[in-house]
């Protein structure tokens, strides 16, 4: 019986096979941020209500900015927070198969597992010539790279025997298919498991959501620095944190966000490109 997908490789720390029991002071993973979590962390102590209408900023509003922050991270970093399955077409080049173990750079990194690797010389979705055994697929998750490495596993076929004799693509070559646009079809999943998002990414989402929310709603929460009231000759004044506090808070958040982006990009995107030469 063949495998349905490649074994999952830990996203963080990448390739780890065991971890010591984690205490509350050293948590590597967290759930996706919620409004309740943000009220206790990055929004703690901020009066979440309109100074003019006294309307409270509810959880639904905070959730809107969390969703926007997650979308921003996914668009900017190509790093998916929940698992997403992709099906891609790549060009078939016979030389790549014979000289570099079918080296293939997929469109998205942080691979959880690969479900299919097929060859097809047809635009019909379900038409295929070769469906490679899952055991052949070698995954480099952070780099978003896979290769075909013939190996014995639970699957066994005449194709595996021909692979060791160096004639695994004889049938394709006899058709004159040295190159074919979209001849390779790969189905794979990227992202993080439920409640296993690295803490650095969770913190980035929280700070980005807070920055976006305070940028838009901040003037409503902190409209002024002081208020003077005079009734029947009696004067009364009060001071609030006002725009100056808001400006300082947004400036601090901006610096934190840029540093966190640098850290996350450094780990998941690396400072160099890995590609076939």
C-alpha angles and dihedrals in degrees: 000000000000126000117257094214141003118272111275117252118209112255093209123055085017115233093005114152101187138017132198116245106280122227127208090263093059109037114161098184136042138176120261108283118269130196089253091054092049092051087059097045129023095010096043113136096009113125100239098201137088113266089210105043099019088229112157121234100237132205093262091061093048090048089055090060092044089055090048091050092050090050091050092053092048093048097044099040103025085231114139118213098200124034114281124186118218132192114197139177121219131181117266113230114178093207091059091054095049101040107031107029092259093299107201129179108206123211095250134042132211093065117193096187144329121240103182142015112182141165119219134165094196135080090223107111100228099036114109138163101193127022105191118218113254089235089069094060118099112193129205097187105188094045093046091232131137132183136187113242113176108230139155115257140133090309118074126175144146086265090066091052092051090049091064092048091056095243100099093125098038092113092052094046091049086061089056091244099147089145132012128174112239093000093137119070121190129182117194144149128237131185139057131303120251112288091000102100110135111255093238091060093045090052091048090053092049094049093044091050091048092048093051093045096048092044090060104029099029096091089054092050095042106027098155146000101235142012127207121198127182120188122170092342093309113119125203130177136184134186129217133192088259132173093322092063090045092052091050092047093050091047091052092047091050092055092046092049093051091050092047091049090052091052096047093045090048092058103036101032100028124209093267137052121246112206143135116280 
